[in-house]
Amino acid sequence: MTVTPCGFRRTPEKGMARLRWAGHGWTAEGEGLPAALPGRLDLPALRPLRGLEVDWPDGPVPLGEIVRLAAAGVPLTAAEAPAWVPAPLAELLADREWLAGESAGGLRCVADLRREEHSVRLRRVAARLAATPGEFPSSFAGEVASAARPKVSVVMSTKRPHLVAEALAQMARQRHVEVEAVIGLHGVPYEAVRAAVESAPLPVSCVVSQAPFGEVLNLAAARAGGDYLVKWDDDDWYGPEHLSDLLLAMRATGADIVGATGEFFYLEPLNTTIRRTTFASGAAYPSEVWADHVAGGTILLAAAKFRSLGGFPALPRAVDKAFLKAAQAQGARIYRTHGLGYVLRRTLSDEHTWQLPLSHFLKVAANQWRGFRPSRLMEAA
């Protein structure tokens, strides 16, 4: 599948349009849309829309174009779907809560957030429909078996043993991938994490070192046995489809490195969650773009590519930024996908390698909520 969500717009400029079957193909009709013959619809022309309402014909018709639009992240909806529409797609199209809009206090309505969550769910469904045998079967009964799932080595360096058990639990709940954890204990004795490691429901290996942070990551990465390698931060939160979403973005775009947008932050001393969609300068901070940076705790690439790039720089801090800069200098292409399955924790600035005061995050907040309020894609209790 070559279609990608690249160019998805968080805030639509136009309203809804209709998607209709025109006898021999699907066509989109709405104010401001260019006249087009039925067939493969022009994705750039659809990007400004809030979404498309599907008008079903009386009998079965090809659904390839609808699945293509879903894979591109175009928000689609239909009050009801006929029986010949695959059940997972029909159920998602019928979920119309994102259309209602919602005000949750703070700085801005979260209707755009609900719309983007719906878009991501559509991308996931489209990818799995395309991966099943036959022409879009009615269920995911043919979903890729466990043995064929991508093998991902999660590399994490930590000097906070009390966070290891929760980090491993989040790795273990990742869907559609086979995960192993390789942990660099940064000046921490193995005994401090033994209980967490031995009770973890996934393979875990550890290395103990007092080398600079970047070198500890490299020592851990040297033990990685997966096809892909991903960096993980011990104190952040990850949704259950975080890894599969990164892999989906990599397959769709052909990027060498993918990562999430760092947009949700939990400010622990203030018990406040914020979402940023702009830089401090006021410039837009988009997702689904080719970029020079991604959230450091989400960097994913093929293990072979990681080795060819020379690994992480042996630095005490700013390792992620230096790694991405060096990768780009060697011609690596970096893609930044959505950040709805990821929340960064911030306590006091001197407890993080990325040192910014809590006031900085409040200034750049597009949304602000009391308590822990991640995107619904986190599936947090």
Phi, psi and chi 1 to 4 in degrees:
 res  aa     phi    psi   chi1   chi2   chi3   chi4
   1 MET       -  116.8 -176.3  178.4  -64.8      -
   2 THR   -93.9  -16.5   58.0      -      -      -
   3 VAL   -68.4  143.8   65.4      -      -      -
   4 THR  -133.1  161.5   79.7      -      -      -
   5 PRO   -82.1    7.8   29.0  -34.1      -      -
   6 CYS   -56.6  127.2 -171.6      -      -      -
   7 GLY   100.2   -1.0      -      -      -      -
   8 PHE   -56.6  137.0  174.6   83.6      -      -
   9 ARG  -106.1  122.7  -60.5 -169.2 -171.3 -178.2
  10 ARG   -62.9  -39.8  -76.7  175.6  169.0  156.5
  11 THR  -114.8  110.5  -59.9      -      -      -
  12 PRO   -72.2  149.6   26.6  -33.7      -      -
  13 GLU   -94.8  -20.1  -58.6  165.4    8.2      -
  14 LYS  -125.0  172.3  -59.0  178.5 -179.0  178.9
  15 GLY   -87.2 -155.8      -      -      -      -
  16 MET   -80.7  153.4  -63.3  -68.9  -66.8      -
  17 ALA  -129.1  176.1      -      -      -      -
  18 ARG  -115.5  143.6  -54.0 -162.7   78.2   83.4
  19 LEU  -110.9  117.0 -173.1   64.7      -      -
  20 ARG  -125.4  149.6  -67.6 -167.4  171.4   99.4
  21 TRP   -83.7  124.9  179.5 -106.6      -      -
  22 ALA  -108.7   33.7      -      -      -      -
  23 GLY    93.0  -41.8      -      -      -      -
  24 HIS  -140.7   21.1   54.8  -79.1      -      -
  25 GLY   170.8  166.9      -      -      -      -
  26 TRP   -90.2  144.5  -68.3   93.6      -      -
  27 THR  -137.5  147.3 -175.3      -      -      -
  28 ALA  -104.0  134.0      -      -      -      -
  29 GLU  -130.0  127.9  -59.0  173.4    1.4      -
  30 GLY   179.7  165.6      -      -      -      -
  31 GLU   -61.2  128.0 -176.4  178.4   -4.8      -
  32 GLY    87.2   -7.4      -      -      -      -
  33 LEU   -82.2  137.6  -76.5  179.4      -      -
  34 PRO   -69.1  147.3   25.2  -33.5      -      -
  35 ALA   -63.4  133.3      -      -      -      -
  36 ALA  -142.1  145.2      -      -      -      -
  37 LEU   -75.4  151.4  -63.5  174.6      -      -
  38 PRO   -58.0  143.6  -22.4   33.4      -      -
  39 GLY   148.5 -142.4      -      -      -      -
  40 ARG   -76.9  114.0  -70.4  176.1   68.9   84.3
  41 LEU   -74.2  152.4  -61.5  172.8      -      -
  42 ASP   -80.8  106.2 -179.1   20.2      -      -
  43 LEU   -61.2  -44.1  -74.8  174.1      -      -
  44 PRO   -56.9  -33.7  -28.2   37.0      -      -
  45 ALA   -70.4  -25.1      -      -      -      -
  46 LEU   -88.2  -18.8  -58.5  178.6      -      -
  47 ARG   -57.0  -37.8  -69.3  -61.2 -175.2 -163.0
  48 PRO   -72.1  -11.2  -17.6   31.4      -      -
  49 LEU   -73.9  150.8  -63.7  173.4      -      -
  50 ARG   -68.2  -35.1 -170.0  177.4 -176.4 -157.5
  51 GLY   170.7 -177.4      -      -      -      -
  52 LEU  -122.8  131.4  -71.2  170.9      -      -
  53 GLU   -93.9  123.5  178.0   93.3   28.9      -
  54 VAL   -86.2  124.8 -178.1      -      -      -
  55 ASP  -101.2  112.7  -70.0  -19.2      -      -
  56 TRP   -81.3  141.7  -59.6  108.8      -      -
  57 PRO   -76.1  176.5   28.5  -33.7      -      -
  58 ASP   -70.4  -30.9  -67.0  -26.1      -      -
  59 GLY  -128.6  175.4      -      -      -      -
  60 PRO   -60.3  139.6  -22.3   33.8      -      -
  61 VAL  -140.4  163.5  -63.6      -      -      -
  62 PRO   -60.6  139.8  -24.5   35.0      -      -
  63 LEU  -110.5    6.6  -65.6  175.6      -      -
  64 GLY   -56.6  -39.6      -      -      -      -
  65 GLU   -68.7  -36.3 -176.7   63.9    8.5      -
  66 ILE   -66.3  -42.3  -73.5 -177.4      -      -
  67 VAL   -65.1  -36.3  173.0      -      -      -
  68 ARG   -63.3  -43.1 -172.3  178.3   79.2   94.6
  69 LEU   -64.6  -40.3  -65.9  176.4      -      -
  70 ALA   -63.2  -41.8      -      -      -      -
  71 ALA   -63.6  -29.9      -      -      -      -
  72 ALA   -80.6   -5.5      -      -      -      -
  73 GLY    85.5   10.3      -      -      -      -
  74 VAL   -68.3  122.0  176.3      -      -      -
  75 PRO   -64.5  124.2  -24.0   35.9      -      -
  76 LEU  -121.9  148.9  -56.0  171.6      -      -
  77 THR  -151.8  156.0 -173.3      -      -      -
  78 ALA  -159.9  129.6      -      -      -      -
  79 ALA   -59.0  -39.5      -      -      -      -
  80 GLU  -141.1  158.1  -64.3  179.9   -6.2      -
  81 ALA  -132.7  142.3      -      -      -      -
  82 PRO   -67.0  165.0   20.5  -29.7      -      -
  83 ALA   -64.1  -23.0      -      -      -      -
  84 TRP   -81.1   -1.4   43.6  -91.8      -      -
  85 VAL   -86.6  131.1  176.3      -      -      -
  86 PRO   -50.4  134.3  -26.4   34.3      -      -
  87 ALA   -54.6  -45.8      -      -      -      -
  88 PRO   -60.9  -37.6  -21.6   34.1      -      -
  89 LEU   -70.7  -43.3  179.5   60.2      -      -
  90 ALA   -60.6  -42.7      -      -      -      -
  91 GLU   -64.7  -39.4  -68.8  167.5    6.0      -
  92 LEU   -71.5  -39.8 -173.0   52.9      -      -
  93 LEU   -62.3  -32.2  -66.1  179.2      -      -
  94 ALA   -77.8  -12.0      -      -      -      -
  95 ASP   -80.2  102.1 -179.0   -2.1      -      -
  96 ARG  -109.2   15.0  -61.8  164.6   67.8   83.6
  97 GLU   -59.9  -35.7 -178.8 -174.1    0.0      -
  98 TRP   -63.4  -21.5   64.9  -82.3      -      -
  99 LEU   -77.1  -24.2  -78.5  171.5      -      -
 100 ALA   -72.3  -26.1      -      -      -      -
 101 GLY    79.2  158.8      -      -      -      -
 102 GLU  -159.2  138.0  179.4 -179.1  -12.9      -
 103 SER  -113.5  122.8 -179.9      -      -      -
 104 ALA  -119.7   30.2      -      -      -      -
 105 GLY    72.1 -161.7      -      -      -      -
 106 GLY    70.8 -146.6      -      -      -      -
 107 LEU   -94.0  -21.4  -58.7  179.0      -      -
 108 ARG  -158.9  152.2 -168.0  163.9   73.5 -174.1
 109 CYS   -59.1  143.5  174.3      -      -      -
 110 VAL   -98.8   17.8  -61.5      -      -      -
 111 ALA   -58.4  -39.1      -      -      -      -
 112 ASP   -65.1  -33.6  -71.7  -11.4      -      -
 113 LEU   -66.7  -45.6  173.3   56.7      -      -
 114 ARG   -60.2  -38.0  -60.9  -76.5   91.1   89.0
 115 ARG   -64.1  -42.6  171.3  179.6  173.3  -91.8
 116 GLU   -69.1  -37.1 -171.9  171.2   -4.0      -
 117 GLU   -58.6  -43.2  -69.6  166.8  -15.0      -
 118 HIS   -62.3  -41.6 -178.6   72.1      -      -
 119 SER   -59.9  -44.6  168.7      -      -      -
 120 VAL   -64.5  -41.4  173.2      -      -      -
 121 ARG   -61.3  -39.6  -67.8 -173.9  179.0  108.8
 122 LEU   -62.6  -40.5  -80.1  168.4      -      -
 123 ARG   -60.3  -42.4  -59.3  169.7 -153.5  174.0
 124 ARG   -63.8  -45.4  -65.1  169.4  176.7  172.9
 125 VAL   -62.8  -44.4  165.4      -      -      -
 126 ALA   -60.7  -41.9      -      -      -      -
 127 ALA   -63.3  -39.4      -      -      -      -
 128 ARG   -78.6  -30.2  -67.5 -175.0 -178.0  112.7
 129 LEU   -64.0  -42.3  -78.5  173.9      -      -
 130 ALA   -66.9  -23.4      -      -      -      -
 131 ALA   -90.2   -8.4      -      -      -      -
 132 THR   -87.8  153.4   53.2      -      -      -
 133 PRO   -65.9  150.1  -17.5   30.3      -      -
 134 GLY    80.5 -178.8      -      -      -      -
 135 GLU   -89.4   84.2 -179.2   67.9   13.4      -
 136 PHE    53.4   75.4  -49.9  132.9      -      -
 137 PRO   -62.9  167.6   22.9  -32.3      -      -
 138 SER   -76.2   -8.6   60.5      -      -      -
 139 SER  -147.0 -178.2   71.8      -      -      -
 140 PHE   -96.9   31.4  -70.8  157.7      -      -
 141 ALA   -60.2  -26.6      -      -      -      -
 142 GLY   -94.6   15.7      -      -      -      -
 143 GLU   -57.3  148.8 -169.9  170.4   -7.8      -
 144 VAL   -52.0  130.6 -179.9      -      -      -
 145 ALA   -69.4  159.5      -      -      -      -
 146 SER   -56.5  -38.1  176.3      -      -      -
 147 ALA   -64.4  -24.1      -      -      -      -
 148 ALA   -97.0    1.9      -      -      -      -
 149 ARG   -71.2  148.2  -67.5 -178.7 -179.4 -177.0
 150 PRO   -59.5  139.9  -20.2   31.1      -      -
 151 LYS   -97.4  120.0  -63.6 -179.9  179.3  179.8
 152 VAL  -119.4  127.9 -178.7      -      -      -
 153 SER   -96.5  118.8  -63.6      -      -      -
 154 VAL   -93.1  117.4  178.6      -      -      -
 155 VAL  -103.5  125.2  175.3      -      -      -
 156 MET  -139.1  132.7 -178.3  178.7   79.6      -
 157 SER  -107.9  137.6  176.1      -      -      -
 158 THR  -146.4  146.7 -176.0      -      -      -
 159 LYS  -122.5   16.7   57.0 -177.8  178.9 -179.8
 160 ARG  -124.3   85.9  -64.1  172.2  -75.5 -160.2
 161 PRO   -60.8  -25.7   18.6  -31.1      -      -
 162 HIS   -69.5  -11.7   62.4  -75.7      -      -
 163 LEU   -97.0   -8.0  -63.7  177.0      -      -
 164 VAL   -67.0  -42.6  170.1      -      -      -
 165 ALA   -60.3  -44.8      -      -      -      -
 166 GLU   -67.9  -38.4  174.9   57.5   25.8      -
 167 ALA   -61.3  -44.0      -      -      -      -
 168 LEU   -64.9  -36.3  -70.1  172.3      -      -
 169 ALA   -63.8  -38.7      -      -      -      -
 170 GLN   -70.0  -35.2  -67.9 -171.5   73.8      -
 171 MET   -64.7  -41.0  -64.2  175.3 -160.4      -
 172 ALA   -67.1  -24.2      -      -      -      -
 173 ARG   -91.5    7.5   74.5  174.2 -174.7  142.3
 174 GLN   -66.9  135.4  -64.6  -62.3  -56.8      -
 175 ARG   -99.1  152.7  -60.7  173.8 -173.9  149.3
 176 HIS    66.7   13.8  -44.5  -60.3      -      -
 177 VAL  -139.4  158.7  -67.1      -      -      -
 178 GLU  -105.1  121.1 -177.0  179.2  -30.5      -
 179 VAL  -114.6  138.5  176.0      -      -      -
 180 GLU  -125.6  150.2   68.7  163.4    1.3      -
 181 ALA  -109.8  134.1      -      -      -      -
 182 VAL  -125.5  115.0  -78.6      -      -      -
 183 ILE  -113.1  128.9  -58.1  176.5      -      -
 184 GLY   -95.8  113.8      -      -      -      -
 185 LEU   -86.8  107.8  -61.7  172.8      -      -
 186 HIS   -86.6   86.6 -161.6 -171.4      -      -
 187 GLY    75.0   17.0      -      -      -      -
 188 VAL  -111.5  129.8  175.0      -      -      -
 189 PRO   -70.4  148.4   25.2  -33.8      -      -
 190 TYR   -58.7  -33.6  176.5   70.8      -      -
 191 GLU   -58.4  -27.3  -73.1  -57.9  -41.2      -
 192 ALA   -69.7  -19.4      -      -      -      -
 193 VAL  -122.5    4.3  -60.4      -      -      -
 194 ARG   -53.3  -48.7  179.0 -172.1  -68.5  -85.6
 195 ALA   -60.3  -43.8      -      -      -      -
 196 ALA   -65.5  -41.4      -      -      -      -
 197 VAL   -67.4  -46.4  168.2      -      -      -
 198 GLU   -71.7  -20.6  -67.0 -176.3  -10.0      -
 199 SER   -98.1   -1.2   61.3      -      -      -
 200 ALA   -70.4  139.1      -      -      -      -
 201 PRO   -86.8   35.4   31.5  -33.4      -      -
 202 LEU  -154.7  159.4   75.8  165.0      -      -
 203 PRO   -64.6  134.3  -17.3   29.4      -      -
 204 VAL  -135.8  133.8 -175.8      -      -      -
 205 SER  -128.8  152.3   60.5      -      -      -
 206 CYS  -131.6  151.1  -61.6      -      -      -
 207 VAL  -134.3  137.7   59.1      -      -      -
 208 VAL  -106.7  129.5  178.9      -      -      -
 209 SER  -158.4  151.8  175.5      -      -      -
 210 GLN  -110.6   18.3  -64.1 -165.5   31.6      -
 211 ALA   -68.3  170.1      -      -      -      -
 212 PRO   -56.1  154.2  -26.9   35.3      -      -
 213 PHE   -48.9  -48.5  176.1   57.5      -      -
 214 GLY   -62.7  -36.2      -      -      -      -
 215 GLU   -70.8  -34.6 -172.6   56.4   32.2      -
 216 VAL   -61.4  -41.6  175.0      -      -      -
 217 LEU   -61.4  -40.5  -74.4  171.0      -      -
 218 ASN   -65.8  -39.0  -75.1  -31.0      -      -
 219 LEU   -63.1  -39.1  -68.7  171.4      -      -
 220 ALA   -68.1  -45.0      -      -      -      -
 221 ALA   -62.0  -28.3      -      -      -      -
 222 ALA   -63.2  -21.7      -      -      -      -
 223 ARG   -92.4   -2.5  -60.9 -168.3  175.6 -164.5
 224 ALA   -68.3  134.7      -      -      -      -
 225 GLY  -115.0    4.0      -      -      -      -
 226 GLY   -83.5  167.9      -      -      -      -
 227 ASP   -74.6  -26.7  -58.6  -45.4      -      -
 228 TYR  -125.6  154.8  -61.2   89.9      -      -
 229 LEU  -126.9  134.3 -174.1  145.7      -      -
 230 VAL  -133.9  139.8   66.2      -      -      -
 231 LYS   -87.1  142.2 -174.2  171.1  173.8  -68.3
 232 TRP  -135.9  134.9 -165.1  -80.0      -      -
 233 ASP   -98.8  136.3  -76.2   -7.0      -      -
 234 ASP   -67.2  -25.2   59.0   -0.3      -      -
 235 ASP  -106.0    4.9   57.4  -16.6      -      -
 236 ASP   -97.2  174.1  -65.6  -21.5      -      -
 237 TRP  -116.7  140.6  -69.7  -86.5      -      -
 238 TYR  -130.4  132.5  -61.4   80.8      -      -
 239 GLY   -71.1  164.0      -      -      -      -
 240 PRO   -69.3  -15.0   23.9  -34.0      -      -
 241 GLU  -115.0   23.1  -60.2 -154.1   27.3      -
 242 HIS   -58.0  -52.0  167.8   70.3      -      -
 243 LEU   -68.5  -41.6  -66.1 -178.4      -      -
 244 SER   -67.2  -31.3   58.0      -      -      -
 245 ASP   -67.0  -40.5  -79.5   -9.4      -      -
 246 LEU   -62.6  -43.6  -66.9  179.9      -      -
 247 LEU   -66.6  -36.9  -71.5  166.3      -      -
 248 LEU   -61.3  -43.3  177.2   59.1      -      -
 249 ALA   -64.8  -38.4      -      -      -      -
 250 MET   -66.1  -44.9  176.7  170.7  -79.1      -
 251 ARG   -63.8  -40.3  -72.8 -166.8  -64.6  -91.2
 252 ALA   -70.2  -36.8      -      -      -      -
 253 THR   -99.4  -23.7   63.7      -      -      -
 254 GLY    76.0   17.1      -      -      -      -
 255 ALA   -65.0  152.0      -      -      -      -
 256 ASP   -79.0  -36.5  -62.6  -60.9      -      -
 257 ILE  -132.9  134.7  -60.9  172.0      -      -
 258 VAL  -126.6  157.6  -62.5      -      -      -
 259 GLY  -163.7  170.1      -      -      -      -
 260 ALA   -92.3  163.8      -      -      -      -
 261 THR   -80.6  130.4  -51.5      -      -      -
 262 GLY   -84.9   89.3      -      -      -      -
 263 GLU  -119.0  -28.9   53.8 -169.4  -76.8      -
 264 PHE   -97.7  128.8  -83.0   87.7      -      -
 265 PHE  -131.5  132.5  -65.4   80.3      -      -
 266 TYR  -102.0  116.7  176.7   62.8      -      -
 267 LEU   -92.4   93.5  -49.2 -179.1      -      -
 268 GLU   -59.2  -45.6 -165.1  167.6   61.4      -
 269 PRO   -62.4  -24.0  -23.4   35.4      -      -
 270 LEU  -100.2   -4.5  -54.4  179.0      -      -
 271 ASN    48.5   51.3 -171.2   27.3      -      -
 272 THR  -136.2  139.0  -63.7      -      -      -
 273 THR  -108.2  134.4  -57.8      -      -      -
 274 ILE  -125.5  156.2   67.2  102.5      -      -
 275 ARG  -124.4  128.1 -175.1 -170.5 -175.2 -155.0
 276 ARG  -109.1  138.7   66.6  162.9 -176.8  170.6
 277 THR  -127.1    6.1   56.6      -      -      -
 278 THR  -137.7  161.7   62.4      -      -      -
 279 PHE   -78.5  169.1  -67.7  101.9      -      -
 280 ALA   -58.5  -28.2      -      -      -      -
 281 SER   -72.3  -13.5   64.9      -      -      -
 282 GLY    98.5  -10.7      -      -      -      -
 283 ALA   -68.2  147.8      -      -      -      -
 284 ALA   -62.5  144.3      -      -      -      -
 285 TYR  -117.5   81.6  178.3   48.2      -      -
 286 PRO   -83.8  161.4   32.8  -35.9      -      -
 287 SER  -108.8  174.8   57.9      -      -      -
 288 GLU    57.6   52.7  -51.2  -52.7  -22.2      -
 289 VAL  -142.3  155.9  -67.0      -      -      -
 290 TRP   -75.4  135.3  -64.8   98.3      -      -
 291 ALA  -148.5  172.4      -      -      -      -
 292 ASP  -102.1   -1.8   59.9    2.4      -      -
 293 HIS  -153.8  156.0   73.6  -79.9      -      -
 294 VAL  -139.4  171.1  -61.2      -      -      -
 295 ALA   -60.7  127.6      -      -      -      -
 296 GLY   -60.2  -30.9      -      -      -      -
 297 GLY   -81.4   13.3      -      -      -      -
 298 THR  -132.4    8.3   69.4      -      -      -
 299 ILE   -63.4  122.5  -65.4  170.0      -      -
 300 LEU  -129.1  138.5  179.0  141.2      -      -
 301 LEU  -159.1  165.1   68.2  167.9      -      -
 302 ALA   -62.6  142.2      -      -      -      -
 303 ALA   -59.9  -38.7      -      -      -      -
 304 ALA   -64.7  -37.9      -      -      -      -
 305 LYS   -67.2  -40.2 -174.4   65.9  175.4 -179.8
 306 PHE   -57.0  -45.5  173.2   79.6      -      -
 307 ARG   -67.3  -38.0  -62.5 -176.9 -175.9  103.3
 308 SER   -67.9  -25.2   73.3      -      -      -
 309 LEU   -82.9   -8.6  -68.8  172.1      -      -
 310 GLY    93.3    8.6      -      -      -      -
 311 GLY    76.2 -168.3      -      -      -      -
 312 PHE   -79.1  145.8  -66.2  107.5      -      -
 313 PRO   -67.6  141.6   22.7  -31.6      -      -
 314 ALA   -80.6   67.9      -      -      -      -
 315 LEU  -113.0  156.0  -60.0  172.7      -      -
 316 PRO   -78.4  -22.0   26.4  -34.2      -      -
 317 ARG  -156.9  174.0   60.4  178.4   63.7 -113.7
 318 ALA    56.7   31.0      -      -      -      -
 319 VAL   -65.8  -43.0  171.4      -      -      -
 320 ASP   -62.1  -48.1  -51.5  -35.8      -      -
 321 LYS   -60.5  -44.7 -179.0  178.1  179.6  179.9
 322 ALA   -65.9  -38.4      -      -      -      -
 323 PHE   -63.7  -46.9  172.8   75.6      -      -
 324 LEU   -65.4  -38.7  -66.2  173.3      -      -
 325 LYS   -64.1  -43.7 -176.5  177.2  180.0  178.9
 326 ALA   -66.7  -37.4      -      -      -      -
 327 ALA   -64.0  -44.3      -      -      -      -
 328 GLN   -62.4  -38.4  -85.7 -159.3  -50.3      -
 329 ALA   -62.4  -24.3      -      -      -      -
 330 GLN   -94.8    7.9  -63.7 -178.8   60.6      -
 331 GLY    94.6    5.9      -      -      -      -
 332 ALA   -69.9  139.7      -      -      -      -
 333 ARG  -100.0  130.8  -58.8 -178.4   72.6 -151.4
 334 ILE  -114.3  131.4  -57.0  169.7      -      -
 335 TYR  -121.0  134.1 -174.4   80.0      -      -
 336 ARG  -107.7  115.0 -173.5  168.4   66.7 -129.0
 337 THR   -97.1 -173.6 -170.8      -      -      -
 338 HIS   -63.6  158.2   72.1   88.0      -      -
 339 GLY  -114.5   25.3      -      -      -      -
 340 LEU   -77.5  -13.4  -56.0 -172.4      -      -
 341 GLY  -105.4   28.8      -      -      -      -
 342 TYR  -150.6  134.7  178.3   55.4      -      -
 343 VAL  -132.3  126.3  178.7      -      -      -
 344 LEU   -89.8  136.9  -63.7   95.3      -      -
 345 ARG   -95.0  135.4 -175.4 -158.7  -50.7 -107.1
 346 ARG  -129.1  126.2  -76.8  -63.1  172.5  -94.9
 347 THR  -109.5 -120.9   53.1      -      -      -
 348 LEU   -86.9  145.3  -59.8  177.3      -      -
 349 SER   -60.4  -29.1   60.3      -      -      -
 350 ASP   -79.2    0.9   61.0   -4.6      -      -
 351 GLU   -96.7    5.9  -64.7 -178.5   11.4      -
 352 HIS  -130.3  149.3  -60.0  -83.4      -      -
 353 THR   -70.2  -25.5   55.7      -      -      -
 354 TRP   -95.9  101.9 -179.0   24.6      -      -
 355 GLN   -98.6  107.0  -67.1 -167.0    5.3      -
 356 LEU  -139.2  141.2  -74.3  172.5      -      -
 357 PRO   -69.3  155.3   25.6  -34.6      -      -
 358 LEU   -59.3  -30.6  -63.7  179.8      -      -
 359 SER   -61.7  -29.6   60.0      -      -      -
 360 HIS   -60.4  -43.2  165.7   82.1      -      -
 361 PHE   -69.5  -33.4  -61.2  100.7      -      -
 362 LEU   -66.6  -35.4  -64.5  175.3      -      -
 363 LYS   -68.5  -33.8  -71.0  177.5 -177.4  177.0
 364 VAL   -95.8    5.9  -60.3      -      -      -
 365 ALA   -71.0  126.8      -      -      -      -
 366 ALA   -87.5  -32.5      -      -      -      -
 367 ASN  -131.8  149.9  -59.2   92.3      -      -
 368 GLN  -144.7  129.5 -177.8  174.7  -36.4      -
 369 TRP  -130.8  149.8  -59.6  -87.1      -      -
 370 ARG   -78.6  133.7 -175.3   68.0  175.8  168.1
 371 GLY    86.7 -169.3      -      -      -      -
 372 PHE   -88.7  108.1 -176.1   68.8      -      -
 373 ARG  -132.1   73.7  -68.7  -75.5  -59.6  -83.0
 374 PRO   -76.6  173.8   32.7  -36.6      -      -
 375 SER   -59.2  154.2  157.0      -      -      -
 376 ARG   -65.8  -19.5  -67.1  178.5  178.9  177.8
 377 LEU   -69.2  -15.0  -63.3 -173.4      -      -
 378 MET   -70.3  -22.2  -75.7  -72.3  -63.3      -
 379 GLU    52.7   42.7  -60.1 -177.5   28.8      -
 380 ALA   -82.7  145.0      -      -      -      -
 381 ALA   -67.7      -      -      -      -      -
